[in-house]
Amino acid sequence: MKLFYLAAIVACYATASQAVDLENGDDLHFENCTGCHDSTAYTRDDRKVQSFARLGTQVRFCKDNLDLTWFDDEVNDVIGYLNKEYYHF
């Protein structure tokens, strides 16, 4: 029984620590992405991103291409922000 409680606590902590910070994603996007993109990059009919997985790939590609030193949680914040704001996957 103690093992069950320990597993439940660990699961709750892991989920909470992986929460996406949409405000941070918005800030990072504004500071680093809007120089190249306006919202039409995300809303046009022939957009490159057609799935949540592709959104992650594209954000990481741009991060690497711009030599941004984002941590994984910051990348996830930007992905979460773009998904909530534009893609809705």
C-alpha positions in Angstrom: 0.0 0.0 0.0 2.9 2.4 0.8 4.3 1.7 -2.7 1.0 2.7 -4.2 1.0 6.1 -2.4 4.6 6.7 -3.3 3.8 6.0 -7.0 0.8 8.3 -6.9 2.9 11.1 -5.4 5.6 10.7 -8.0 3.1 10.7 -10.8 1.5 13.9 -9.6 4.9 15.6 -9.2 6.0 14.5 -12.7 2.7 15.8 -14.3 3.0 19.2 -12.4 6.6 19.6 -13.4 5.8 19.2 -17.1 3.1 21.8 -17.2 3.4 24.2 -20.1 3.8 28.0 -19.3 1.7 29.6 -22.0 2.7 33.1 -20.9 6.4 32.3 -21.2 5.7 30.7 -24.6 4.0 33.9 -25.7 7.0 36.0 -24.5 9.6 33.7 -26.1 7.6 33.6 -29.3 7.3 37.4 -29.4 11.0 38.0 -28.6 12.4 35.4 -31.0 10.0 34.5 -33.7 8.0 37.5 -34.7 11.0 39.0 -36.5 10.5 36.4 -39.2 6.9 35.4 -38.8 3.6 37.1 -38.4 0.4 35.2 -37.7 -0.1 34.3 -41.4 2.7 31.8 -41.1 0.4 29.8 -38.8 -3.0 30.4 -40.4 -2.4 30.2 -44.1 -4.1 27.4 -46.0 -0.8 25.9 -47.2 1.0 26.0 -43.8 3.8 23.4 -43.2 2.5 22.3 -39.8 -0.4 19.8 -40.1 0.1 17.9 -36.8 1.2 18.4 -33.2 4.3 16.3 -33.8 5.2 18.5 -36.8 4.6 21.6 -34.7 7.3 20.4 -32.3 9.6 19.5 -35.1 9.2 23.0 -36.6 9.7 24.9 -33.4 12.9 22.9 -32.7 14.1 23.5 -36.2 13.6 27.3 -35.8 15.3 27.2 -32.4 18.3 25.4 -33.8 18.4 27.5 -36.9 18.5 30.7 -34.8 21.0 29.2 -32.3 18.6 29.9 -29.4 19.6 28.5 -26.1 16.2 27.4 -25.0 15.8 24.6 -22.5 13.3 21.8 -23.3 10.7 23.3 -21.1 10.9 26.6 -23.0 10.6 24.8 -26.3 7.5 23.1 -24.9 6.2 26.5 -23.7 6.4 27.9 -27.3 4.8 24.7 -28.7 2.0 24.9 -26.2 1.5 28.6 -26.9 1.4 28.2 -30.7 -0.9 25.2 -30.4 -3.4 27.0 -28.1 -3.3 30.3 -30.1 -3.3 29.0 -33.7 -3.2 25.2 -34.3 -5.6 23.6 -31.8 -4.3 20.0 -32.2 
